[in-house]
């Protein structure tokens, strides 16, 4: 019986599990080829048949034991891709093995798909759910940290986009007001405004790029932002 992996820690875990289960064999043969490490258990006294394993896992294992079984599958043949797109896949040589693992994954309500002897789990939340189920705490925390950082970045971008759009609207409104007031000034119409409207008109002409809040501050808050808005609106609407 041969197990191989790119990670030596996986092979060490397999040997440790075999020892803890009193897996009877004559010798453990460690091999190393290129980027893979393997262990071969030779002289095995008894190898359970697949149907026996399948029935034990599906019908005799507790939920905790099924999680441990999936953890072994994850260590043995799981491939987890990194952001920006979270993706987890399991490759199998035998259809029976794929069906067993697919059934277990589905028992934990984890969305998955199958194609060409590969089980796919796509999407951050689905992958996180599987990682949590099998108890890969370090990986799960890294994914949580990434999710938080991404949320902060998205919230910041949304805020910046909102503030930019708001500033753009203010600039366009101020430019329109200034153009109308200049025409009124050329036509001698500003002097015909009431004192309360003329005050705001001159304020806008003096500070063409300030926001309504900043214009309010120029009056030492004697005129509120809303008061300035409605007076400017009345002037421009009446002129047009």
N, C-alpha and C positions, 0 to 999 in steps of 0.2 A: 504494500500500500504506500503510495507516494503522494506527498503534499509539497507544493512549491509556491513561492511568493517572492515579490520584489522586496518585501520587508522582513528582515531577520526577526523582528519582534513577533511577527505572526507565526513563524516557524517555532520560535521559543515557546509561544503560547500553546501551540498544538502539542508539543512534547510534554509540556506541563500538564495539560488536560489529560493526555494519554496516561501519564503516571498517576494522576489523581484518580482515574477510573480503573486502575489496575489492568490496563490494556496489555494482555500477555503477548509478548513477542520475544524473539531471540536477540535482535540487534537493531539499533538505530543508526542508519547510515546518512550522514550529512554530506550534501553535495553543494557545490557553488559553480554556476556557469554564467558568465557575463554579468547581467544585472539581476539574476534570480538566485534564490537560495532554496534548497529542497531538503526534505527529510524523508527517508524511506524506512518504513517499519518492515523488517524482514522476519520470516519465521512466525507469522501471526498464527495463533492457535485457533482463533474463531473470527470470521468476518460475517456480521449480520447481513441478511439479504435486504434489498432496498424496500420491499413491501413491509418487512418487519419494522424497519426504521420509520417508514411513512406512517404506519398504523400507530406506532408508539408516540410519535410526535403529535399527530393530529388528534388522537383519541385518549391518550393516557397522560400526556404532559399537561401540567398546570400552565396558567398564563405566564407565570414567572419563568418557567422552563422554556416555553415557546419564545419568550423574549431572548433568553440565553442562546437558544438555537439560531435565531435570526442574527444575533450578535456574531456568532461564529461564521455565518454565511457572509455577513458584512466584512469581517476581517479576512475571510478567505478569497472572496471573488468580487467584493464591492468596489466600484470605481466612482469616486465623488469628484465632480468638477467644481472649480472655484468660481466666485463671482466674476463677471456680472450676471451670469445665468447659472443658478443652482441646478444640478442634474446628478442623479444617482442611478447607476445601472449595475445589473448582475448578469454575467454571461454564463451559460450552461452548455454542456456538451450533450446532455441527455434530456429529452422532453419531460420524462417523469420527474426529474429533479426540479426542473423549472416549474412544473405544475404544483409541486409540493410547496415550494417557496412562495409562489404567487398566491396560493390559498392562504398561507400563514399571514402574508402581508395584508391580504384583503380582510382577514379576521380582525385585524387592528384598525380597520376602516381607513387605510392609507391608499389614496388614489394611485393607480399604477397602470401601465400599459405593457404590451408584449409584442415583440417583432424580431424575427430571425434569431430565435433562441436567446433573446435578451429581454430582461424585465427592466422597464424604465420607471423611475419616479422623478417627475419634473416639477419645478416650482419650489420656491424657498420654503413655504409653509409645509408642503408635503414632505420635503426632505427633512425639515426640522422635526416633523412628527415622527418619522422613522428613526432619526438619530436619538430622539428622546426615548422612544420605545426600547431601543437596544442598549441604552445607558451610556452612550458615548458623550459623557458630560463635558469634556473639554471642547470637543467639536461643536456641541450644542451651544455652549456659552460664546464661542467665537462667532457663531451664526447670529446669536442674539445681539452681540455687540455690533456686528455689521448692520443688522436691521435697524438698530437704534441710530447709528451714524448715518445711515441712508435716510431715515425719517427726518433727522435734524437737517440734513442737506436739502431734502425736498421741501421742508417747511421754510428754510431760509430762501430757497429759490422762489417759492410761491410768494413770500413776503416781498422780496426784491421786485418781482414782476408786478405785484400789486402796487408797490410804491412808485415804480417807474410809470405804470399806466396812469396812476393818480397825478403824478407830476406832469405827465404829458397833457392830460386833460386841463390841469390848472394853467399850463403855459398857453394852450390854445385859447382858453377862455379869456385869459389876461390880454393876449394879443388882440383878440376881437374887441374887447372893451376899449383898449387904448386906441385902436384905429377909429372906432366910432367917436370917441371923445375928441380926438384930433380933428375929425371932420366937423364936429359940433363947434369946436373952438374956432376953426377957420370961418364958419358961417355965423359966428357971433351968437351961438345958441347957448353956450355955457352960462353967460351972464343972465339968461332968462330963467335959469333953474332956480328953484327955491334954495334957501341957504343950506338946508339939511342935505339936499341932493348935490349941490355944488361943492360942498365940503368933501364929499366922497369922490366926486369926479376929479377934483384937483389932487386928491391923495393918490388916486390911481395913476394919474399922469406923472406925478412926482416919483412914484415907485412902481414902474410898469411890470417888474418881474417878481414882486413879492406875492406870497400867498395871502388869502383872506385873513388867516390867523395872524400873519406878520403885519398886515395892514392894521388889524385891530390893536396890535401892540404899539403901533405908531401913534395911536390915539390914547395911549396909556389905558387901554381897555375900556375907555368911555363908550366906544362903539363896539358892539360884539361882532364876531365873525358873521353871524346871521344877518345882523342889521346892515352891514356893509354889502353883503351879497344881495339882499332884497333891494337896496337903494340903487346899486349898479344895474341890477336886472330891470328895474323900472325905467332908468335912464335909457338903456340900450333898446329895450322893447318899444318905448315910446318913440324913439328916434327912427327905428326901422318901420 
